[in-house]
Amino acid sequence: MRKNQKQSKSAIVLLSGGLDSATVLYYALKRGYSCRCLLFDYGQRHKKELAAAEKIARGAGCPVQKVRITLPWGGSSLLDKNAVLPHHKKNSRPAALPSTYVPGRNTIFLSFALSYAETTKADALFIGANAVDFSGYPDCRPGYYGAWNALLKQLGVSVRIKSPLVRMTKAQIVRLGVRLGVPYENTWSCYGGGGKPCGNCDSCTYRARGFSEAKIADPAL
């Protein structure tokens, strides 16, 4: 955490290594939170995003906690290295969930994160979920996080889940991140794990659109 800031609040930040999660980390730091970063190795088809997340967390001066879990039933092209990643279809929304959706992923991540937050007496849990420029995942929508917070209130748990980017476009997120000094050159968004981003998957496409609409060059390219 940055030593030149006065911090009286603490937070757990779910950090994946992508554009949104890196931005939400710097957002939380800017608002005076002392942050611990929680990373998940859940059997994803490549580890580049984990390496990116660790680099971002270390660069921000935040401690890292990594959790390794296994989803033996698969169910997603992000878990199956033999599955073909779908290409983004311009100007269209999929009628059904794309194959990259990992069933229950955010629910699983948040359950672990809330346990960590309660144990460390954190005040908040930050996640970089976005429901504007996204692939239609149901666990990235505002109502999902509202339901979580309602449940926590019923349980008498003081920690609250914060998803400040959920209604923002990618361009708005990029502009915010640039103002906050997010090192976007260290982030990795591509669903593939090649030497460079594929440029064809949903994540690459939304990222490229965000930088283009923000009129800012992507420093990771």
C-alpha positions in Angstrom: 0.0 0.0 0.0 1.2 3.5 -0.6 3.1 4.9 2.4 2.2 8.5 1.7 -1.5 7.9 2.3 -3.4 7.9 5.6 -5.4 4.7 5.8 -7.9 3.9 8.4 -10.0 1.5 6.3 -9.0 -1.9 5.0 -10.3 -3.9 2.0 -9.9 -7.2 0.2 -9.6 -6.7 -3.6 -10.3 -9.5 -6.0 -7.5 -9.2 -8.5 -7.4 -11.1 -11.8 -4.7 -9.2 -13.6 -7.1 -7.6 -16.2 -8.0 -4.0 -16.9 -11.1 -3.9 -14.6 -9.6 -5.5 -11.5 -6.4 -3.4 -11.7 -8.5 -0.3 -12.0 -10.6 -1.2 -9.0 -7.5 -1.8 -6.9 -6.2 1.7 -7.6 -9.7 3.1 -7.0 -9.7 1.5 -3.5 -6.3 2.7 -2.8 -7.2 6.3 -3.9 -10.1 6.2 -1.4 -7.8 5.5 1.5 -8.2 1.7 1.8 -5.3 -0.5 2.9 -5.7 -3.3 0.4 -4.9 -7.0 0.4 -5.2 -8.6 -3.0 -6.8 -12.0 -3.4 -5.9 -14.1 -6.5 -7.4 -17.3 -7.7 -5.7 -20.2 -9.5 -8.8 -22.1 -10.4 -7.4 -24.2 -13.3 -7.7 -21.5 -16.0 -6.2 -22.4 -19.3 -3.2 -20.1 -18.8 -1.4 -18.4 -15.9 -0.5 -15.1 -17.6 -3.3 -13.3 -15.8 -2.0 -14.6 -12.5 1.5 -13.4 -13.2 0.0 -10.0 -14.2 -2.0 -9.8 -11.0 1.0 -10.5 -8.8 3.0 -7.9 -10.6 0.3 -5.3 -10.3 -0.3 -6.0 -6.6 3.4 -5.9 -5.8 3.8 -2.7 -7.7 1.0 -1.1 -5.7 2.7 -2.3 -2.5 -0.2 -4.6 -1.5 0.2 -8.1 0.1 -1.0 -11.0 -2.0 -3.0 -14.0 -1.0 -3.3 -16.7 -3.6 -6.0 -19.5 -3.4 -5.8 -22.6 -5.5 -9.0 -24.5 -6.2 -10.1 -27.1 -8.7 -13.4 -27.3 -10.5 -13.3 -30.9 -11.7 -16.5 -30.7 -13.7 -15.1 -28.0 -16.1 -17.9 -26.5 -18.0 -16.1 -23.6 -19.6 -13.7 -23.0 -22.5 -11.6 -21.0 -19.9 -11.0 -24.2 -18.1 -10.6 -26.6 -21.1 -7.4 -26.1 -23.0 -8.7 -28.2 -25.8 -11.9 -26.1 -26.3 -11.9 -23.5 -29.0 -12.3 -20.0 -27.7 -15.1 -18.1 -29.4 -14.4 -15.1 -31.5 -16.2 -11.9 -30.7 -19.2 -11.1 -33.0 -19.3 -7.5 -33.8 -22.4 -5.5 -32.9 -24.1 -8.5 -31.4 -25.0 -9.9 -28.0 -25.0 -13.7 -27.6 -28.5 -15.3 -27.3 -27.0 -17.7 -24.7 -24.1 -17.5 -22.4 -20.8 -17.8 -24.2 -18.6 -20.8 -23.6 -16.2 -18.7 -21.6 -18.7 -18.4 -18.8 -17.5 -20.3 -15.7 -20.6 -21.4 -13.8 -20.7 -20.0 -10.3 -17.2 -18.5 -10.5 -17.9 -15.2 -8.9 -20.1 -16.8 -6.3 -17.2 -19.1 -5.4 -14.7 -16.3 -5.4 -16.8 -14.0 -3.3 -17.4 -16.8 -0.7 -13.7 -17.2 -0.3 -13.1 -13.5 -0.3 -15.8 -12.8 2.4 -14.2 -15.4 4.6 -10.9 -13.7 4.2 -12.5 -10.3 4.8 -14.2 -11.4 8.0 -11.0 -13.0 9.2 -8.9 -9.9 8.6 -11.6 -7.6 9.8 -11.8 -5.8 6.5 -14.3 -3.0 6.0 -15.0 -3.8 2.3 -14.5 -6.2 -0.5 -13.9 -4.7 -4.0 -14.5 -6.4 -7.3 -14.1 -5.0 -10.8 -17.3 -6.4 -12.2 -18.7 -4.6 -15.2 -22.2 -4.9 -16.8 -21.9 -2.6 -19.7 -19.1 -3.7 -22.0 -19.1 -7.4 -21.1 -20.0 -10.9 -22.3 -23.4 -11.1 -20.6 -22.3 -13.1 -17.6 -25.1 -13.1 -15.0 -22.7 -12.7 -12.1 -21.4 -9.3 -13.4 -24.7 -7.4 -13.0 -25.7 -4.8 -10.4 -28.6 -6.9 -9.1 -26.2 -9.8 -8.3 -24.1 -7.6 -6.0 -27.2 -6.0 -4.5 -28.5 -9.4 -3.5 -25.1 -10.3 -2.0 -25.1 -7.2 0.2 -28.7 -7.8 1.2 -27.7 -11.3 2.3 -24.7 -10.0 4.3 -26.9 -7.5 6.0 -29.3 -10.3 7.0 -26.4 -12.3 8.3 -25.2 -9.4 10.4 -21.9 -9.3 8.5 -20.4 -5.7 8.5 -18.3 -6.1 5.4 -19.9 -4.8 2.2 -19.1 -5.7 -1.5 -18.3 -2.7 -3.6 -18.4 -2.9 -7.4 -17.8 0.7 -8.5 -17.2 -0.1 -12.1 -20.3 -2.1 -12.7 -22.2 0.6 -14.6 -19.3 2.1 -16.4 -18.3 1.7 -20.1 -14.8 0.4 -20.8 -13.8 3.9 -22.1 -14.9 5.4 -18.8 -12.9 2.8 -16.9 -9.8 3.4 -19.0 -10.1 7.2 -18.4 -10.5 6.6 -14.7 -7.6 4.2 -14.6 -5.3 6.7 -16.4 -6.2 9.4 -13.9 -5.4 6.9 -11.1 -2.1 5.9 -12.6 -3.0 2.3 -13.2 -0.1 0.5 -14.9 -2.1 -0.9 -17.8 1.1 -2.1 -19.5 1.2 -4.8 -16.9 -2.3 -6.1 -17.3 -3.5 -9.0 -19.3 -7.1 -9.3 -20.6 -6.9 -11.9 -23.4 -8.7 -15.2 -22.8 -5.8 -16.9 -24.7 -2.4 -17.3 -23.2 -0.2 -16.7 -26.2 2.8 -14.4 -26.6 0.5 -11.5 -27.3 -3.3 -10.8 -27.1 -5.3 -12.6 -29.7 -7.4 -9.5 -30.5 -10.4 -11.7 -31.4 -12.0 -12.8 -28.1 -14.6 -10.8 -26.2 -12.2 -9.6 -23.6 -9.7 -8.3 -26.2 -12.5 -6.7 -28.2 -14.0 -4.8 -25.3 -10.6 -3.7 -24.1 -9.6 -2.4 -27.6 -12.9 -0.6 -27.9 -12.4 1.0 -24.5 -9.0 2.4 -25.3 -10.2 3.5 -28.8 -13.2 5.3 -27.5 -11.2 6.9 -24.7 -8.7 8.0 -27.4 -5.8 6.6 -25.4 -3.2 4.1 -26.8 -3.2 0.8 -25.0 0.3 0.6 -23.4 0.2 -3.2 -23.3 0.3 -3.5 -27.1 
